């Protein structure tokens, strides 16, 4: 084992130990709590996405309990495995020194670093993508047809986590077409049979969708039409800015520059084709989508496993030649962003004050004990009146946080008062709630939307004083919590007030 490989393993090991320790302490983000709820309701698929993350969290909670670490255990393991596979793939195409820089760039990419800790469906997606690229590399470089079928299985598992995995297929086709030595594979059955295996990953979605009134299909159609009434190109700058935050501003600008100057950066034709093939299809789709509608910042995540490679080549070359300013500036900026992402309480301890609103995502894991103590106290108020109590919200976010943090981790309920559906539509027995009193909780002031509807279906509706949670270092509330005591539920038709998918 070379010194560089040992250093790579040490870096991955150190980061994994940090993630295990820190992940056991850090409160859950909204979506993590939601996916943990998926793991308590295992199914073929879900309203929002495929089942991969649910089964990962289920395995983690079997090993470490229904705790922060249990939720995050497998994603942390996947992050380590994905980093190692990416290092191995980069080493095969561009050598050890470049592979080391690729590992550093990924490890310091702010939102990639955060995603390596949090339990989201990008976690199994990324490790499956990294595995598929490594297997494909071995299949082509070592001329091993059998590995094509392992690629197909990897893609199928990735698809079962997130449909973005399908974008690997055009990348493979483009790669084979770009490299003359690899075009021979297009005349064999192996890539096509592997693609057939990969498509099996769609089956869970299709079966679940058929059983549940096409809820997933309708949801995806709704997402694709978001904000399409805006001016053409309205969201393009948001896409560029989002990726600058994802990998760091300097690294992102270097990515774009290296793609333009790729032939000068990477001399080897096959390595250059690898970068293009697994960057351009997803980049093109994201750019086109951002010109028409809003694009989530994490959608191009897997693209960076290839598009950062020429940046690694550039930084390795600059470092070797003694021109260290650009690599050092990129690393310094990303270290700062990573520290802010992992330790959002630091500004307060340093005597700094930041505006609260732009940093709401960073503060998602903060304050759950205080909020849940007051939520549980509201439930005790209703119980003291001799009432049977349930907990509910009009959003999956609040429902999932309550389910994880309330004493006994109870099942919570979805009430659809002028809101879109989510998976709680399937988990909530509306008839069983009739006659009960409900602690209705939301994270926004919903006096104009859900509460007027609630007043139609409860004997009384009593909003309590809003809870505005503050944190040192921020000049306003980092969370808002609205609790309403709703007595004697009369029942309703959830479809009557549904507001989209």
Buried (B, 14 or more C-beta within 10 A) or exposed (E): EEEBBEBBBEBBEEBBEEBBEBBBEBBBBBBBBBBBBBBBEEBBBBBBBBBBBBBBBBBBBEEBEBBBBBBBBBBBBBBBBBBBBBBBBBBBBBBBBBBBBBBBBBBBBBBBBBBBBBBBBBBBBBBBBBBBBBBBBBBBEEEEBEBBBBBBBBBBBBBBBBBBBBBBBBBBBBBBEBBEEBEEBEEEEBBEBBBEBBBBBBBBBEEBBEEBEEBBBBBBEEEEEBEEEEEEEBBBEEBBEBBBBBBBBBBBBBBBBBBEEBEEBBEEEBBBBBBBBBBBBBBEBBBEBBBBBBBEBBBBBBBBBBBBBBBBBBBBBBBEEEEEEBBEEBBEBBBEBBEBBBEBBEBBEEEEEBEBEEBBBBBBBBBBEEBBEBBBEBBEBBEEEEBEBBBBBBBBBBBBBBBBBBEEBEBBBBBBBBBBBBBBBBBBEBEEBEEBBBBBBBBEEBEEBBBEBBEEBBEEBBBBEEBEBEBEBBEBBBBBBBBBBBBBBEEBEBEEBBEEB
